[in-house]
């Protein structure tokens, strides 16, 4: 039985898997800390077998590997639905390879090295939890953009979406009613806007249409008080970012209990962008949510450049300005002006 060949294969598997994870942390997630930690583990694997490279290489027989045929026939295990699944697959690959190395070393009497690999394996488990948290459902801070052709100065939703993501909005929501567009038109727009937001790395949330959100692989769905409850929606969209509009402390508490990932807080000021909207809740409700709940929230409703500082002062991190952005003649310029307020807190 060639134990050296088995070690060589699993050392390579673990190092290769760690390299994939390191690159994802570095280039996809821009996480210097995680990238460095994974790189350190990769070097530890190689360092444990320094001085044995010649015997490991001599034992290698890639051409005679009886598992190659099986691997080539099994195409299903290599399929990936996205970067998250790639991360999970490579963590499992590293963990399984490390366990195999550990067992062989211990059976060969190399107990100290086996324990070192065991410690490394537990470090990988911890890093898996940390890296996977990067894919958890989170509402980004910054400008929460909402589309609405009625207020877009004759521009299409697709055109406005492109301008908004190019200018740097943190998240984009599609909001149209069927009395204004056919369901087919809504779907087709969402397909295009999903691609625009995916290319830009901007979370895409669809208001109301959970079915379309699932079909176009949007990042989330936003619901009102009279829409499908968050608890029920979670059954068909377990991994989506689910938001719920709230207008009172009771509604906020219910949304949190139902498992919302974030809540809408508003309308802060009087607004005409939504029909049948309730009265403005004022800055008091905003302040209440910021002080009493840890759930992420978006402040919305009648927010303009002149009153944005008041909203930020009350603890809002994510803010929605609808007509102030999509009704502007120069959307990119307007977003830059709003971003300056986020940075300085000064009125324009």
N, C-alpha and C positions, 0 to 999 in steps of 0.2 A: 504493500500500500504506500503510495507516494504522498506523504504528508506535506512535503515541501511544495509540491505542485498545488495542493489545496490552499496552503498559506499564500502562495503567490497570487492565485486567482482572487482570493478574498481581500488581500491587501490592495490590489488594483481596484476591485469593486468599491471598497470603502473610500479610497483616495479619489476615484473618479466621481463618486456620488457627492463627496464633500466639495469637490471643485465646482460642480454644477450649482450646489447650494450657495457657495461663496460668490459665484458670479451673479446669481439672482439677487442676493443681498446687496451686492456692490452696485450693479448696473441697473437692475429693475426697481429696487426699493431704496437705493441711495442710503443704505444703512451702514455707515462706516464701522460702528461697534460690532454688529453681527458679522459683517464680512471679515473683520479681523479675528473674531473668535473662531469662526469656521476655518479660516486659513490656518490658525494656530493648531487646531485639531488635525487638519490634513498633514501638517508638518510633523506632528507627534506620531501619527501612524507610520510615516516613512522613517522617522528617526529611531523608532523602536527596532527597526530591522536593518540599521546601518551595519555594514560589514558582512551582511548576508546576501547582498545583491547578486553576487556571482552564482551562488547555489540556487537562489530563487529563479534566476533567468535560465539556468541550465535545466531546471525541472519543468520549464514551460513547454507546453505542446498544444498550441492553439489549433493546429491542423488536425490533431488527433482527438480533439474534444468531442466526446460522444453526445454532449448536450447541445451542440450547435444545430443539429437537424431539428431537434425539438423546439429550440428557440426560434428558428426561422419559420416554423409552421405556426407558432403561437403568436399571431399578430394582435390579438385582443389586449394582451397585457401591456403592449407598448403604446396603446392609444391614450391621448391626453386631451382633456376638455379645456385646459387652460393652465396658467402658470401655477395656480394653487395646487392642482393635481400633480404637476411636475415636482413641486417641492415635497409634497407628501410621499410620492413614489421614491424619491431619492433619499429621504430620511429613512424610509423602510429598508432601502437597499443598503445603506450604511449600517444600520442597526443589525440587520441579519448577517452581514459580512463580518461585523465586529464580533458577534456571538460565535460564529463559526471559527474565527481566528482564536478567540479565547478558549474554546473547548479543545481545539487541537493543541495549543500550547500547553494546556494543563495536562493533557494525556501524554505529552512528550516530556513531562517533568519540568517544564519551564513555567513554574507556578508564578514567579514574580512578574514576568512579562504578561502572563495571562491575567493577573490582577490589574495590571496597568491598562490593558485593553478593556477590562470590565469597567474601570473608572471612566475611561474614554467613552464607552457606550452610554453610561449614565449622563455624561456631559452632553451627548448627542440628544438624549431624551429631553433634557432641559432646554437646549437650543431649539428643538422642534417646537416646543410650546411657545417660546419667545418669538420665533420667526412666523409661526402660524398666526400669532396675534396681529401681525401686520395685515392679514386678510380679513380680520373681523369687521363687522358692519360698523362703520363710523361715519358721522357727519363731519365733513371738513369745516374748518373755520374760514371766514371770508365772505365773499359775495355769493349769495344763493340766487342764481338767475332763474326767471320764469318767462316762458314764451307765451305770446298771445298776439295773433295777427291783427286783431281788432285795434290794437294800440301801437302797431309797428310801422306807422307812416307808409303803408303800402308795400312794405317788404315782406317776403315770405318767412315762415318759421325757420326754414332751412338756412336762408341767408342770414337771418339774425342769430341763429345758433352758431354758425361759423364765426361770425364777428365776435360773439360773446366769448367763445372758448379761446379764440385767438388773442383776445384782450386779457384773459386770465381769470375768468370767473371760477370759483371753487367747485360749484355744483350747478347742474342745469336741470330744470323741471319743465316737462311738456304739459301744458294745460289748455285744452280746447274742449268745447262742448259739441255734442252731436247735432244740435240745432244749427250750428255754424259750418260743420263739415261732415261728410259721410264717414262711416267707420272705416271704409277702405282708404280714404284720404288720410285719416288719422294714422292708420297702420303704416301706410307708405312713407309718411313724413317721419314717423318714429324709426323706421328701418334706416333711413338716411341719417337722421340725427344721432342714432345709436353709433353709427360708424364714425361720424364726426367726433363725438365725445370719446369714443374708444381710442381713436388715433391721438387725441389730445390728452388722454389720461384723466378726463373729467368725469366724475360720477354722473350718471344719467338717471333721473327719476321721472316716472310717469304718474300723472295725477289721475286717479280713478280707474283707469283701464288696466286692471291686473292681468287680464288675458293677453293683452298686447305687450305689456311689460315682460311677461314670460316668453312670448314668441320672439321678441327682438333681443332678449337677454339684457334687458335694462338692469341697472344696479339696484333700483328700488321702486317702491310704489308709495304715493302719498294719498291718504284718505281723509275725508271730512267726517264730521260727527254723524251724518246721515248715510254714510257709505258702509261697505262691508267692514265689520269689526276687525281690528288688528289680530285678535286671537284666532279668528276664523281664517283670515288671510294667510297667517303664518303656516297653516296646514298645507297650502299649495306653494308657498314661497318661503321655505325655511331658511334660505341663505340670503334673502334680499333685505335691503335696508328699508324698513317700514316706518313711515312717518304718519302722524295724526294731528290734524288741526285742533287746537284747544282754545277756549275763550274764558276759562275760569279755573280756579284751583281744583274744583271737583273733577272737571274734565281732564286736567293734567294728571291727577292721581289715578283716574281710571285708565288713561292711556298707558301709564307706567305699569299698572297692574296687569294690563292686557299684553304687555311685552313689546310696546313700541320701542324702536331704536332711537327715535328722536321725536320731538313734538314741535308743531307750529304754535307760536305765541302771538296772538293778535286777534283782530286788527289793532295795532297800537294806536294809530290815528285813523280818522275817517278816510275811507277809500271807495272809489267807484269802479275798480277793476274787476270786482266780483258781484254778481247779482245775488239778491237775497242774503247779503252779508249782515251779520249782527252789528250792533253798535260798537264803536271803538272801546276797547278795554282799558286803554291808557297805559301810561308808564308804570302804574302801580302793580298791575298783574305781571308785567315783565320783570320788575324788581323782585316780586314774590318768587317767581320761578327760579331766577338766578340765585337767590339766597337759600331756597328751601329744597331744591332738587338738583341731583347730579346729572340727570339725563341731558344729553345735548339738545339744544333747541335752536330754531330759527325765528328771529323776530321779523314780523311781516305786517303789512297794512299801512298805507299812507306814508311810508318812510321816504324822505327826500334828502337831498344833500344838506339842507339847512337844519333838519332835525336829527340827522344821523348821529352827531356827537352825543345827544341826549340818550339815544338808544344804546350806544357803546358804553356810556358812563354807567348805565344800569346793569352792566354785565353781559350784554350780548356779544357773542363771538362770531356768530353766523347771522347775516342780515340779508333780507330780501327787499330789493327796490325794483318794482315792476316797471311802471310807466316812466320812471326817472331814467331807466336804461333803454328799454325797447322803444320809447317814444322820443328818444334823443335823435337829433339829426346825425350826429357823429357818435356812434355807440362806443367805439374804442376810446375816443377822447373822454367820454363821460365816465367810463369805467376807470380810466386812469385817475380822474378827479376823485372818484369815490374811494379808490385805493389809497389815495393820499390822505383822506380823512381817517381811514382805518389806521394809517401809520402815525399821523400827527395828532388826531383828535380835534383838529381845528376846522371850523366852518369855511366853506368856499364862498 
